[in-house]
Amino acid sequence: MLNVHGVDGYRQVPLSGFFLGPGKTVLKSGDIVTSIQFPAPPAKSAGKYIKLGRNTKSDLAIVG
């Protein structure tokens, strides 16, 4: 679920309905996504963080 704040106030948008096509979303002029809510993971599940950096010597990540 995405929490969106815009000129009309706050609203929640399901991620499945957020993207309309290439480069198109349901966001209106003045809207901004303020947070993303994920469902709780199943019991005994594990997570992993992967960092993609420009090189191994720098701490500057391209994406995480």
Summary of the structure (lengths in Angstrom):
residues: 64
radius of gyration: 16.4
end to end distance: 20.4
largest distance: 46.1
contacts: 95
relative contact order: 0.22
helix: 5%
strand: 39%
